[in-house]
Amino acid sequence: MEKYLFLDYETTDGRVNFGQVLQCGIVITDDKLKIKSKHELRCRLKPNVIPAIGASLVHRSSINQLKNSNMSHYQMVLEHVKIIKDNTPAYVTGFNNVAFDIEFYRRMLYKSLIPEVYQTNTRGNKHLDILNVVRASKFVNKDAIKTKLSEKGRDSFKLVDLCEANNINNGTSHDAVTDCLNTIALSKIIYEKTNSIWHDALVTTSSKDTENFILKNKIYSSLEYFYGNSHPFLCHHILFHPKYIKWSINWDCKVNPENYLKMDRQTLSKALDSSPKILRTVKTNKSPVLLKSDYALNIEKYSNIGINEINRRVQILEDNPKFIEVITSILLDKANEKASFSQEQLFFEESLYAASFASEKDKAVMTKFHEVDWKEKVNLIEKFSEERFQYFAECIIYEESPDSLPKSIYNKIHRSFAQRLLSTNKEKWETTASFFNEVDNLREKKYKDDKEMLKVLEEYNQHVIEIQTRFENA
């Protein structure tokens, strides 16, 4: 592949199902990380979204930008889709992008009735997460990337700290384009200092490629990051999870399987939940950086065992398929039991992964929806076969051209959002109550004597009061 598409968002908050992207940065580079083009997309705040004050104080979008940016959210989504389409195929790359930005983007597409919800990992596009690559590079060569120490004395892998430690400064952090440029600068350091790790990372940028790597290598090194450190595990793949099919379930080779072969099902089930874990999970669709076995074998907990004993353990696992079948059955039961405990009704905004793919009929209606004027969009609402898509169509028109909606539909949607945003309960989205409570806390504690910050807080506070007033009479 000959290009990278670096992506970064600034959002109203971190809740991907109900938050909103306010600014998008996209920077295209060639395969040597030379910049070919830059794109900044910024949009107005949707009328039915309350911005979290914490996120607002990070990205500092002004009230003028929230109210008067040239693009609406829907217009930004359509332009965003076009930029990725025009630059496909590419490695869609960012810093912690797989866990955050990609998830936000998929929901933007889903709620905007874009048929290609998985645009970033289809038609040849693949995912590369620089956070994972930085951690792997630091593990392999501690001098490759400089890091600051956190308050707990551990290496900090926050983008802002990495940039400071490595003298990277492309402008104010938490600006979407600046964060793309800073991520590119970090990528260049890895590309130059640990080029082998960079190329190892490219091997597992799609779920299929990752599966191929796992199946090709009887043992390999997987890096997991917890308690502020990277922890290597020598893994042997034994099965793909029966419910979560993108999860590779691996035996940790420091564990002797002979100690578990004769356990009854109940005892084995408890053992699988015990600490330290016997099994290690690799999510093949999360852009993991997987390395050859040598890296883990050099760690004392594996080197003391020796390669001959590790190969013997792998052979024992391969010679006992019934044992693997029992583990598969136990994992399925545990997954089903967990699912049965979470039977709460999902909002349509939360249904991306829970619901089935859109039918070809609904996809055709989606395509037409983006081609016609607002009055005709209203006529297409009832053409969708599923209620969730009818709801998203109504929301888009409510946000973008409310006068086009019949009064009955407008009132229904408006009252629904009024009930949500004015709720005094703890909700899955930002409410006026949660916003005002957090602002009051910041005024009374953190910024009590900071006149400049108190002024900023008041500006955001007044804006949310305006939003509240608009919904109080719904």
C-alpha positions in Angstrom: 0.0 0.0 0.0 1.4 3.4 -0.9 -0.4 5.8 1.4 -1.3 6.5 5.0 -4.4 8.4 6.0 -3.9 10.0 9.5 -7.1 10.8 11.3 -7.9 12.7 14.5 -11.1 14.0 16.0 -12.0 16.6 18.6 -15.4 15.8 20.1 -18.1 17.0 22.5 -17.2 14.1 24.8 -15.8 10.6 24.9 -19.2 8.8 24.6 -19.1 7.4 21.0 -22.8 6.6 20.8 -24.2 9.9 21.8 -21.3 12.4 21.4 -20.5 14.5 18.3 -17.4 15.2 16.3 -16.7 18.9 16.1 -13.4 19.0 14.3 -11.8 16.4 12.0 -8.2 16.4 10.9 -7.1 14.2 8.0 -3.5 14.2 6.7 -2.5 12.0 3.7 1.1 10.8 3.4 3.0 8.5 1.1 4.6 5.3 2.2 7.6 7.1 3.5 5.4 9.4 5.6 5.9 12.5 3.4 2.8 14.7 3.6 0.8 14.9 0.4 -2.3 16.8 1.6 -4.1 18.2 4.7 -7.8 18.5 5.4 -9.6 20.2 8.3 -13.3 19.8 8.7 -15.1 21.7 11.4 -18.9 21.8 12.0 -21.5 23.4 14.1 -22.8 21.8 17.3 -26.0 19.8 16.6 -29.1 21.3 18.2 -29.7 18.1 20.2 -26.2 17.7 21.8 -24.9 19.1 25.1 -21.1 19.4 25.0 -19.3 18.0 28.1 -17.4 20.8 29.8 -14.3 18.6 30.3 -13.9 18.0 26.6 -14.7 21.6 25.8 -11.9 22.8 28.0 -9.5 20.5 26.2 -10.3 21.3 22.5 -11.4 24.9 23.3 -13.8 25.2 20.4 -15.2 28.7 20.8 -18.9 29.4 21.1 -18.7 31.2 17.8 -17.4 28.0 16.2 -20.0 25.9 17.8 -22.8 28.2 16.5 -21.4 29.5 13.2 -18.9 27.1 11.6 -19.5 26.9 7.8 -20.4 23.2 7.9 -23.3 21.4 9.6 -22.5 18.0 11.1 -24.3 16.2 8.2 -22.3 18.2 5.6 -19.1 17.4 7.4 -19.9 13.7 7.4 -20.5 13.7 3.6 -17.2 15.5 3.0 -15.4 13.2 5.3 -16.7 10.1 3.5 -15.6 11.6 0.2 -12.0 12.3 1.4 -11.6 8.7 2.5 -13.2 7.4 -0.7 -10.9 9.5 -2.8 -7.8 8.1 -0.9 -8.8 4.4 -0.8 -6.9 2.1 -0.3 -4.8 3.4 2.6 -3.7 2.6 6.1 -6.2 4.5 8.2 -3.9 5.6 10.9 -4.0 7.6 14.2 -3.1 7.7 17.8 -5.4 5.4 19.8 -7.6 5.6 16.7 -8.9 2.0 16.8 -10.4 2.3 20.2 -11.7 5.9 19.8 -11.7 7.7 16.4 -12.7 4.7 14.3 -15.5 3.9 16.7 -16.7 7.5 16.6 -16.5 7.5 12.8 -18.5 4.3 12.4 -21.3 5.7 14.4 -21.2 9.0 12.5 -21.8 7.0 9.3 -24.4 4.7 10.9 -26.5 7.6 12.3 -26.0 9.6 9.0 -27.4 6.7 7.0 -24.2 6.1 5.1 -24.3 2.5 3.8 -20.5 1.9 4.0 -20.3 1.9 7.8 -17.1 0.0 7.7 -15.4 2.3 5.1 -12.1 2.4 7.0 -11.5 -1.3 6.8 -13.0 -2.3 3.5 -12.1 -1.9 -0.1 -8.4 -2.4 0.8 -8.3 0.0 3.7 -6.6 -1.2 6.9 -6.2 0.1 10.4 -2.9 1.1 12.0 -2.8 2.4 15.6 0.4 4.3 16.4 -0.2 4.0 20.1 0.3 0.2 19.8 3.3 0.7 17.6 4.9 3.2 20.0 4.5 0.8 22.9 6.0 -2.1 20.9 8.9 0.1 19.7 9.7 1.2 23.3 9.5 -2.4 24.5 12.0 -3.6 21.8 14.3 -0.6 22.1 13.9 1.5 25.1 15.9 4.3 23.5 13.8 4.4 20.3 11.2 6.7 21.7 11.8 9.1 24.6 9.1 9.2 27.3 8.1 11.3 30.3 7.4 9.6 33.6 3.9 9.8 35.1 3.3 10.7 38.7 3.6 6.9 39.4 7.0 6.8 37.8 5.9 4.9 34.7 6.4 5.8 31.1 3.6 8.0 29.9 2.2 7.2 26.4 -0.1 10.2 26.2 0.4 11.9 22.9 1.0 15.3 24.5 3.7 13.8 26.7 5.4 11.9 23.9 5.5 15.0 21.8 7.1 17.0 24.7 9.7 14.3 25.4 10.7 14.0 21.7 10.7 17.8 21.0 7.7 17.5 18.6 5.7 20.8 18.2 3.4 21.3 15.3 1.1 23.7 17.2 -1.4 23.5 20.0 -2.2 20.0 21.1 -5.8 18.8 20.9 -6.3 20.5 17.6 -7.3 17.7 15.2 -4.8 18.6 12.4 -2.0 19.4 14.8 -2.5 16.0 16.5 -2.3 14.3 13.1 1.0 16.1 12.4 2.4 15.2 15.8 1.4 11.6 15.2 3.2 11.6 11.9 6.3 13.0 13.6 6.2 10.1 16.1 5.7 7.6 13.3 8.8 8.9 11.5 10.9 8.3 14.7 9.7 4.7 14.8 10.1 4.2 11.1 13.7 5.4 11.3 14.8 3.9 14.6 12.9 0.6 14.8 12.0 0.0 11.2 11.5 -3.7 11.7 8.8 -3.0 14.3 7.1 -0.6 11.9 6.9 -3.3 9.3 5.8 -5.9 11.8 2.9 -3.6 12.7 1.9 -3.4 9.0 1.5 -7.2 9.0 -1.5 -7.1 11.4 -3.5 -4.1 10.1 -6.6 -6.1 9.1 -8.4 -8.9 10.9 -7.7 -11.4 8.2 -4.0 -10.5 8.1 -3.8 -10.9 11.9 -5.5 -14.3 11.8 -3.1 -15.4 9.1 -0.1 -14.4 11.3 -1.5 -16.2 14.3 -2.3 -19.4 12.4 1.1 -19.3 10.6 3.1 -19.0 13.8 2.7 -21.8 16.4 4.2 -19.5 19.0 4.5 -15.7 18.9 4.9 -12.7 21.2 1.8 -10.6 22.1 2.3 -7.4 24.1 -0.4 -6.4 26.5 -0.4 -3.0 28.3 -1.7 -2.8 31.8 -0.6 -1.2 35.1 1.4 1.3 33.1 3.7 -1.2 31.5 4.0 -3.5 28.4 3.8 -7.2 29.3 5.0 -9.8 26.8 3.3 -13.1 26.5 4.4 -16.1 24.5 1.2 -17.3 22.9 -0.1 -20.4 21.2 -3.4 -20.1 19.4 -5.9 -22.8 20.4 -9.2 -21.5 19.1 -11.3 -18.5 17.9 -13.9 -17.5 20.5 -17.3 -19.2 19.6 -19.3 -16.0 20.2 -16.8 -13.2 19.5 -15.3 -14.6 16.4 -12.6 -11.9 16.0 -11.0 -13.0 19.3 -8.1 -15.4 19.1 -7.9 -17.4 22.3 -4.3 -18.4 23.2 -2.6 -20.6 25.7 0.1 -18.8 27.7 3.1 -21.0 27.2 4.5 -20.5 30.7 1.6 -22.6 31.9 1.9 -26.4 31.7 -1.3 -27.7 30.1 -0.8 -31.2 31.8 -2.0 -29.6 35.0 -5.4 -29.0 33.5 -6.1 -31.9 31.1 -7.8 -34.1 33.7 -9.8 -31.4 35.4 -13.6 -31.8 35.4 -15.6 -29.1 33.6 -16.5 -27.1 36.7 -13.0 -27.1 38.1 -11.5 -26.1 34.7 -14.1 -23.3 34.4 -13.0 -21.8 37.7 -9.3 -22.2 36.7 -9.9 -20.2 33.5 -11.2 -17.3 35.7 -8.3 -17.5 38.1 -5.3 -15.2 38.2 -2.7 -15.4 36.7 -4.7 -16.1 33.5 -4.1 -19.3 31.6 -5.5 -17.8 28.4 -4.6 -14.6 26.6 -7.0 -13.0 24.2 -5.8 -11.2 21.0 -8.5 -9.2 19.2 -7.7 -9.5 15.6 -9.7 -6.5 14.5 -7.9 -4.1 16.9 -4.7 -3.5 15.1 -2.5 -5.4 17.5 1.3 -5.5 17.1 2.3 -9.1 17.2 6.0 -10.1 17.2 8.1 -13.2 16.5 8.5 -15.5 19.4 12.1 -14.5 20.2 11.0 -11.3 22.0 9.0 -13.2 24.6 11.5 -16.1 24.8 14.1 -13.7 26.0 12.0 -12.8 29.0 13.0 -14.7 32.1 9.6 -16.3 32.8 9.9 -18.0 29.4 13.7 -18.4 29.0 13.8 -20.4 32.2 11.4 -22.9 30.8 13.3 -23.3 27.5 12.2 -23.8 23.9 12.1 -27.6 24.1 9.7 -27.6 27.0 7.6 -24.9 25.3 7.4 -27.0 22.1 6.4 -30.0 24.2 3.5 -28.0 25.8 2.3 -26.9 22.4 2.3 -30.4 21.1 0.3 -31.6 24.2 -2.4 -29.0 23.3 -2.4 -30.0 19.7 -2.8 -33.7 20.7 -5.8 -33.0 22.9 -8.6 -31.6 20.7 -11.3 -32.7 23.2 -9.7 -30.5 25.9 -9.9 -27.5 23.5 -13.5 -28.4 22.8 -14.3 -28.2 26.5 -12.6 -24.8 26.8 -14.6 -23.6 23.7 -17.9 -24.8 25.4 -17.0 -23.1 28.7 -16.2 -19.8 27.0 -19.5 -19.9 25.1 -21.4 -20.5 28.3 -19.7 -17.6 30.0 -20.4 -15.3 27.1 -24.0 -16.3 26.9 -24.4 -15.9 30.7 -22.8 -12.4 30.5 -25.2 -11.4 27.7 -28.2 -12.6 29.6 -27.3 -10.2 32.5 -27.3 -7.1 30.2 -30.8 -7.3 28.7 -31.4 -3.5 28.9 -33.2 -1.9 26.0 -30.7 -0.3 23.6 -31.3 3.1 22.1 -31.0 3.1 18.3 -27.8 5.1 18.7 -26.3 2.1 20.5 -27.4 -0.6 18.1 -24.5 -0.5 15.5 -23.1 -3.9 16.6 -26.2 -5.3 18.2 -28.4 -5.0 15.1 -28.0 -6.8 11.8 -26.5 -5.3 8.7 -28.8 -3.1 6.6 -30.7 -4.9 3.8 -29.9 -4.1 0.2 -33.3 -2.4 0.0 -32.5 -0.1 2.9 -29.0 0.6 1.5 -30.6 1.7 -1.8 -33.0 4.1 0.1 -29.9 5.5 2.0 -28.1 6.2 -1.2 -31.2 8.0 -2.6 -31.7 9.9 0.7 -28.3 11.7 0.1 -29.2 12.6 -3.5 -32.5 14.4 -3.1 -33.6 17.6 -1.5 -35.0 17.9 2.0 -38.7 17.7 1.1 -38.0 14.5 -0.8 -35.9 13.2 2.1 -39.1 13.5 4.2 -41.0 11.3 1.7 -38.3 8.7 1.9 -38.6 8.2 5.7 -41.4 5.6 5.4 -39.5 3.8 2.6 -37.0 2.4 5.1 -38.1 -1.1 6.3 -36.5 -0.7 9.8 -37.6 1.7 12.5 -34.0 2.5 13.4 -33.3 3.9 9.9 -36.6 5.8 9.9 -35.5 7.3 13.2 -32.1 8.4 11.9 -33.7 9.9 8.9 -36.0 12.0 11.1 -33.1 13.0 13.3 -31.0 14.2 10.3 -33.9 16.3 8.9 -34.6 17.6 12.4 -31.0 18.7 12.8 -30.5 20.1 9.3 -33.8 21.3 8.0 -36.4 21.2 10.7 -38.9 23.3 8.8 -39.1 20.5 6.2 -40.6 18.1 8.7 -44.3 17.7 9.2 -45.2 19.4 12.5 -46.2 16.0 14.1 -42.8 14.5 13.4 -40.9 17.6 14.4 -42.8 17.7 17.8 -42.2 14.0 18.4 -38.5 14.3 17.8 -38.2 17.6 19.7 -40.0 16.3 22.8 -37.9 13.1 22.7 -34.7 15.1 22.8 -36.1 17.5 25.4 -36.8 14.5 27.7 -33.3 13.2 27.1 -31.3 16.4 27.6 -33.4 17.8 30.5 -33.3 14.6 32.4 -32.0 14.9 36.0 -31.0 11.2 36.1 -27.5 9.8 35.4 -27.7 9.1 31.6 -25.6 7.7 28.8 -25.3 11.2 27.3 -24.5 14.7 28.6 -27.6 16.4 30.0 -28.0 20.0 31.1 -28.0 18.9 34.7 -24.7 17.0 34.4 -23.2 19.9 32.5 -24.2 22.5 35.1 -23.1 20.3 38.0 -19.6 19.8 36.5 -19.3 23.6 35.8 -20.3 24.4 39.3 -17.6 22.0 40.7 -15.0 23.5 38.5 -15.9 27.0 39.6 -15.9 26.2 43.3 -12.7 24.1 43.3 -10.3 23.9 40.4 -10.7 27.4 39.0 -12.0 29.3 42.0 -9.3 32.0 41.7 -8.7 31.9 38.0 -10.6 34.8 36.4 -9.7 33.8 32.8 -11.0 30.3 33.2 -14.1 31.4 35.1 -14.9 33.6 32.1 -14.5 30.6 29.7 -16.7 28.5 31.9 -19.4 31.2 31.9 -19.3 31.4 28.1 -20.0 27.7 27.8 -22.5 27.9 30.6 -24.5 30.6 28.9 -24.5 28.6 25.6 -26.0 25.5 27.4 -28.6 27.7 29.1 -29.7 28.8 25.6 -30.0 25.1 24.6 -31.9 24.4 27.8 -34.4 27.2 27.1 -35.0 25.9 23.6 -36.2 22.6 25.0 -38.0 23.6 28.2 -41.2 24.5 26.4 -41.2 21.3 24.2 
